[in-house]
């Protein structure tokens, strides 16, 4: 182990400051990197080669169920660089350790459109393509160009374009066949200098109308998104949480119609992913409320509605609970353990499956020794 690594490698580290659930698990080792070259020393070390390792970003989408008996690699790679631009668009390369919302603010300050609907999503930029983050009618994949990542066995740097990432709804190849095999170093995005404004999803249009804004700018959209998120989402600095704990389930049109006959009030939204996003045309992924399905296509059902119908919204048991304003958010009221939160999550899954015959899949990454 070289001297540089000795100075940065920490032992028996509390992970409470490194996860927004505020779970007080302990990592046997922790190393922070600020440049891809830092990983070379780490990969040559005994803690890396003799123990499990886990790459951690902002800790906003993870639940530590137990102490971690290995090495946590905290990714802090910085930097936002313009690599190409013209009068229509700009292409930027962003360090994986850049805080996502700081990136959004940076793009707003430069008048680059595309990320405004993704304002206030917690976490770091490197995690964005893993999760294919999305909000208010926009998903990362529509703005994504490529990413660079280091293979955690060979040490080789590889580049992945959009097709190679196999993006899906809150999904990518890095959550399936390549899970845990790479450390993302840089993400490259294409943003518009004359962007189309997207305010068709959720309450965006309503909020902008209440402010008397008829022709919103990207700053107006960002401000409206922030206003909505602050009104219904708990601040993780005050109440431990990881945002939406479960994905919204996506059903076939036929399955949705069968279930709707049993549960007439069940909401659903058609998913239409035809055609790539274009800053010139303004095309984007759209979701329309289901009026009458012909059994074709895919329908997204709000997981929050399913959970609320099962009576979990606002519940509390000890220091674990479900947020009173949003049933999709599990919360740590103070001293909850990862085990207790996982037990609550599984209880919710069982109740929803029993009542609606729908399986809820965690959006949060569960790190457990079992």
C-alpha positions in Angstrom: 0.0 0.0 0.0 1.6 3.3 -1.1 1.9 6.3 1.2 -0.7 8.3 -0.7 -3.3 5.7 -0.2 -2.3 5.3 3.5 -3.1 9.0 4.0 -6.5 8.8 2.4 -7.7 5.4 3.6 -9.9 5.6 6.7 -10.8 2.7 9.0 -14.0 2.0 10.9 -15.9 5.0 9.5 -19.5 5.9 10.3 -21.5 6.1 7.2 -24.2 8.3 8.7 -22.8 11.5 7.1 -22.6 9.6 3.8 -26.2 8.5 3.3 -29.4 10.6 3.3 -31.3 7.9 5.3 -28.9 8.9 8.1 -28.3 5.2 8.9 -25.4 4.9 11.4 -23.8 1.9 9.8 -20.0 1.5 9.9 -17.6 0.8 7.0 -14.5 -1.2 7.7 -12.6 1.0 5.2 -13.4 4.2 3.3 -11.4 5.9 0.6 -12.3 9.1 -1.3 -11.2 9.8 -4.9 -11.1 13.1 -6.7 -9.4 11.9 -9.9 -9.6 8.6 -11.9 -5.9 8.0 -11.2 -6.7 7.7 -7.5 -8.5 4.5 -8.2 -5.3 2.9 -9.5 -3.7 3.0 -6.0 -7.0 1.8 -4.4 -7.2 -1.2 -6.8 -3.7 -2.3 -5.8 -4.5 -2.2 -2.1 -5.2 -5.0 0.3 -8.6 -3.6 1.4 -9.8 -3.6 -2.2 -8.5 -7.1 -3.1 -9.3 -8.9 0.1 -12.7 -7.4 1.0 -16.0 -6.5 -0.7 -16.1 -3.0 -2.2 -18.9 -0.6 -2.9 -18.8 2.7 -4.9 -20.7 5.4 -3.2 -21.9 8.7 -4.7 -24.1 11.1 -2.7 -25.7 8.3 -0.7 -29.2 9.6 -1.6 -30.4 6.3 -3.1 -29.0 3.7 -0.8 -30.1 1.8 2.3 -27.3 0.3 4.4 -28.9 -2.6 6.2 -25.8 -3.7 8.1 -22.3 -2.5 8.8 -20.2 -2.8 5.6 -17.3 -5.4 6.0 -15.1 -3.9 3.3 -14.1 -0.8 1.4 -16.4 2.1 0.5 -15.1 4.1 -2.4 -16.5 7.6 -2.2 -16.6 9.2 -5.7 -15.8 12.9 -5.6 -14.5 13.5 -9.1 -15.1 17.2 -9.9 -15.4 19.4 -13.0 -17.8 20.8 -15.7 -16.2 21.3 -19.1 -17.6 22.4 -22.4 -16.4 19.9 -25.1 -18.4 21.2 -28.1 -21.0 23.9 -28.9 -22.7 25.8 -31.7 -25.7 28.2 -31.8 -28.2 25.3 -31.1 -26.6 23.2 -28.4 -23.7 22.7 -26.0 -22.1 19.4 -25.0 -20.6 19.3 -21.5 -18.5 16.7 -19.7 -19.2 16.5 -16.0 -17.2 14.8 -13.2 -19.1 12.0 -11.5 -18.6 13.7 -8.1 -20.4 16.9 -9.1 -23.6 17.4 -7.0 -26.5 17.0 -9.4 -28.4 20.1 -8.4 -25.2 22.2 -8.6 -24.9 21.0 -12.2 -28.5 22.0 -12.8 -27.8 25.5 -11.4 -24.7 25.8 -13.5 -26.7 25.1 -16.7 -29.4 27.6 -15.7 -26.7 30.3 -15.1 -25.4 29.7 -18.6 -28.8 29.5 -20.3 -28.5 25.9 -21.3 -31.8 24.1 -21.3 -32.7 20.4 -20.6 -32.1 19.9 -16.9 -34.5 22.4 -15.4 -37.2 19.7 -14.9 -34.7 17.6 -13.0 -34.0 20.4 -10.4 -33.5 19.4 -6.8 -33.0 15.7 -7.4 -30.5 14.6 -4.7 -27.3 12.8 -5.4 -24.2 13.1 -7.6 -23.9 13.2 -11.4 -22.3 9.8 -11.7 -25.4 8.1 -10.3 -27.7 9.9 -12.7 -27.2 7.4 -15.7 -27.2 4.4 -13.4 -30.7 5.3 -12.3 -31.8 7.0 -15.5 -33.1 9.8 -13.3 -36.3 11.5 -14.3 -38.9 13.9 -13.1 -41.7 16.1 -14.5 -41.7 14.6 -18.0 -37.9 14.5 -18.6 -35.5 11.5 -18.3 -31.8 11.7 -18.4 -31.4 9.4 -21.4 -32.9 12.1 -23.7 -30.0 14.4 -22.8 -27.3 11.7 -22.5 -24.4 11.4 -24.9 -22.0 9.1 -23.2 -20.1 8.2 -20.0 -16.6 7.1 -19.1 -16.1 4.4 -16.5 -13.3 2.3 -15.1 -13.7 -1.5 -14.9 -13.2 -2.5 -11.3 -11.3 -5.7 -12.2 -9.2 -4.7 -15.2 -8.7 -1.0 -14.4 -9.4 -0.2 -18.0 -11.3 3.0 -18.9 -14.3 2.4 -21.2 -16.8 4.6 -22.9 -20.5 3.9 -23.1 -22.9 5.6 -25.5 -26.7 5.8 -25.0 -27.5 2.5 -26.7 -24.8 0.6 -24.7 -26.3 1.9 -21.4 -29.7 0.1 -22.2 -31.7 2.8 -20.5 -35.2 1.9 -19.2 -37.6 3.4 -16.7 -35.3 4.2 -13.7 -33.0 1.6 -15.1 -29.8 1.0 -17.0 -27.3 -1.8 -17.7 -25.4 -0.7 -14.6 -28.3 -1.9 -12.4 -28.4 -5.3 -14.1 -25.6 -7.2 -15.9 -22.9 -4.6 -15.1 -24.0 -3.8 -11.6 -21.0 -3.2 -9.3 -18.5 -3.8 -12.1 -17.6 -0.2 -13.0 -16.9 3.2 -11.4 -18.3 6.0 -13.5 -15.8 8.9 -13.8 -17.4 11.4 -16.3 -20.9 11.9 -17.9 -21.3 13.8 -21.1 -24.6 15.6 -21.8 -26.1 17.6 -24.7 -28.1 20.6 -23.7 -30.1 23.1 -25.8 -29.4 26.8 -26.2 -32.9 27.3 -27.7 -34.7 24.6 -25.7 -38.3 23.6 -25.8 -40.0 24.2 -22.5 -41.8 21.2 -21.0 -44.5 22.0 -18.4 -47.0 19.3 -19.3 -46.3 17.0 -16.4 -47.8 17.1 -12.9 -48.6 20.5 -11.4 -46.0 22.5 -13.3 -48.5 24.3 -15.4 -50.7 25.0 -12.4 -47.9 26.5 -10.4 -46.7 28.7 -13.2 -50.2 29.9 -13.8 -50.6 30.8 -10.2 -47.5 33.0 -10.6 -48.9 34.7 -13.6 -46.2 33.2 -16.0 -47.5 32.5 -19.5 -44.3 32.0 -21.3 -41.9 30.3 -18.8 -38.2 30.3 -19.1 -36.0 27.4 -18.0 -35.4 29.3 -14.7 -39.2 29.6 -14.3 -39.6 25.9 -14.8 -36.8 25.1 -12.3 -38.3 27.4 -9.7 -41.7 25.8 -10.1 -40.2 22.3 -9.8 -38.3 23.4 -6.6 -41.5 24.9 -5.2 -43.4 21.6 -5.7 -40.7 19.4 -4.4 -40.2 21.5 -1.3 -44.0 21.4 -0.6 -44.3 17.6 -0.5 -40.8 16.1 0.0 -39.0 15.9 3.4 -35.6 17.5 3.7 -33.1 14.7 4.3 -31.0 17.0 6.5 -34.0 17.1 8.9 -35.7 13.8 8.3 -33.7 10.8 7.0 -35.0 9.5 3.7 -33.9 8.5 0.2 -36.7 10.0 -1.8 -39.0 7.5 -3.6 -38.3 4.1 -2.1 -40.1 2.1 -4.8 -40.4 2.4 -8.6 -43.8 3.1 -10.1 -44.9 -0.3 -11.5 -45.3 -0.5 -15.2 -48.0 -2.9 -16.4 -49.2 -4.1 -19.8 -52.4 -2.4 -21.0 -54.2 -5.8 -20.7 -53.1 -6.3 -17.1 -54.0 -2.8 -16.2 -57.5 -3.2 -17.6 -58.1 -6.4 -15.7 -56.9 -4.8 -12.4 -59.0 -1.7 -13.0 -62.1 -3.8 -13.2 -61.4 -4.9 -9.7 -60.2 -1.4 -8.5 -62.1 1.2 -10.6 -60.3 4.1 -8.9 -56.8 2.9 -9.8 -55.0 5.7 -11.7 -52.7 4.9 -14.6 -50.6 6.8 -17.2 -49.7 5.6 -20.7 -46.0 5.5 -21.4 -45.1 6.8 -24.9 -41.4 6.6 -25.6 -41.7 6.9 -29.4 -39.1 9.1 -31.0 -36.0 10.7 -29.6 -35.9 14.0 -27.8 -35.2 17.0 -30.0 -34.5 20.5 -28.9 -35.8 21.8 -32.2 -39.1 19.8 -32.3 -39.6 19.6 -28.6 -40.5 16.0 -28.7 -40.1 14.2 -25.4 -41.3 11.2 -23.5 -45.0 11.9 -22.6 -47.5 10.4 -20.2 -51.2 10.7 -20.6 -53.9 9.6 -18.1 -55.5 6.4 -19.2 -59.1 7.0 -20.3 -59.9 3.7 -22.0 -57.2 1.2 -22.9 -57.3 -1.1 -25.8 -55.1 -3.5 -24.0 -51.9 -2.5 -25.8 -49.0 -0.4 -24.7 -47.6 0.1 -21.2 -49.3 1.8 -18.3 -47.5 3.3 -15.2 -49.4 3.0 -12.0 -48.4 5.4 -9.1 -46.9 3.4 -6.4 -47.7 6.1 -3.9 -51.5 5.5 -4.6 -51.1 1.8 -4.1 -49.3 2.2 -0.8 -51.7 4.9 0.4 -54.7 2.6 -0.3 -53.1 0.0 1.9 -53.1 2.5 4.8 -49.4 3.2 5.1 -49.3 6.9 4.4 -48.2 8.8 7.5 -47.8 5.6 9.6 -45.0 5.4 12.2 -43.6 2.6 14.3 -40.7 3.6 16.5 -38.4 5.7 14.4 -39.4 4.1 11.1 -42.3 5.4 9.1 -43.9 6.6 5.8 -44.0 10.3 5.1 -47.4 12.0 5.9 -47.4 13.9 2.6 -46.0 11.3 0.2 -46.6 7.5 0.7 -43.7 6.6 -1.6 -41.1 8.0 0.9 -39.9 5.9 3.8 -38.4 7.9 6.6 -36.0 7.6 9.5 -37.3 9.8 12.4 -34.1 9.6 14.2 -32.6 6.3 15.3 -34.1 3.8 12.8 -31.8 1.0 11.6 -31.4 -0.2 8.1 -32.9 -3.6 9.2 -36.0 -1.8 10.5 -36.5 0.2 7.4 -36.0 -2.9 5.2 -38.6 -4.7 7.3 -41.1 -1.9 6.7 -40.4 -1.9 3.0 -41.0 -5.6 2.8 -44.3 -5.3 4.7 -45.4 -2.7 2.2 -44.5 -4.9 -0.7 -46.4 -7.8 0.8 -49.6 -5.7 1.4 -49.6 -4.2 -2.0 -49.1 -7.6 -3.7 -51.8 -9.1 -1.6 -54.3 -6.3 -2.2 -53.5 -5.4 -5.8 -51.5 -8.3 -7.3 -48.8 -5.8 -8.1 -45.1 -6.3 -7.2 -43.3 -3.2 -6.0 -39.6 -3.0 -6.9 -37.3 -0.9 -4.8 -35.8 2.1 -6.5 -33.3 2.5 -3.6 -30.2 0.3 -3.7 -30.3 -2.0 -0.7 -26.8 -2.9 0.6 -26.9 -6.0 2.9 -24.5 -8.7 3.9 -27.2 -11.4 3.7 
